[in-house]
Amino acid sequence: MRKTIIYILAIVLNIGVYVLFSIIDVFVDFLVFGEGASSGKYSFWISLCFLLLQLLILLFMYKKKVLVKDITLLILNVLIVVCLFLYFVVYLSST
């Protein structure tokens, strides 16, 4: 029961951090390119940098055994982050 709660907590926090980084991504995009002048090509690279930052945070948390204590949870969280990135950045930007 305790392991299930830790899995759910880690997944919810992971999705929350992705949303937070997406909001920060929009502000960085606005500050770099100015009002209404953002380019889709550069916006992709900024989002990719925040994705890599989140993956590095997950690996650091796994290495230090902070919240991500086993490899199954690490793989699950990495898959969630990559799928969110593919859906929100790659798929929705192409439509």
ChimeraX attribute file (.defattr): number of C-alpha atoms within 10 A of each C-alpha:
attribute: neighborCount
match mode: 1-to-1
recipient: residues
	/A:1	5
	/A:2	6
	/A:3	8
	/A:4	9
	/A:5	10
	/A:6	15
	/A:7	19
	/A:8	12
	/A:9	12
	/A:10	18
	/A:11	20
	/A:12	13
	/A:13	13
	/A:14	18
	/A:15	15
	/A:16	12
	/A:17	14
	/A:18	19
	/A:19	13
	/A:20	11
	/A:21	17
	/A:22	19
	/A:23	12
	/A:24	14
	/A:25	19
	/A:26	15
	/A:27	13
	/A:28	15
	/A:29	22
	/A:30	15
	/A:31	11
	/A:32	13
	/A:33	14
	/A:34	11
	/A:35	9
	/A:36	7
	/A:37	10
	/A:38	15
	/A:39	10
	/A:40	13
	/A:41	9
	/A:42	13
	/A:43	20
	/A:44	16
	/A:45	12
	/A:46	17
	/A:47	22
	/A:48	16
	/A:49	13
	/A:50	17
	/A:51	20
	/A:52	14
	/A:53	13
	/A:54	18
	/A:55	17
	/A:56	12
	/A:57	12
	/A:58	21
	/A:59	16
	/A:60	13
	/A:61	15
	/A:62	17
	/A:63	12
	/A:64	11
	/A:65	11
	/A:66	10
	/A:67	15
	/A:68	22
	/A:69	15
	/A:70	11
	/A:71	10
	/A:72	11
	/A:73	19
	/A:74	21
	/A:75	14
	/A:76	13
	/A:77	22
	/A:78	19
	/A:79	12
	/A:80	16
	/A:81	21
	/A:82	14
	/A:83	13
	/A:84	17
	/A:85	20
	/A:86	13
	/A:87	12
	/A:88	13
	/A:89	17
	/A:90	14
	/A:91	11
	/A:92	10
	/A:93	13
	/A:94	8
	/A:95	5
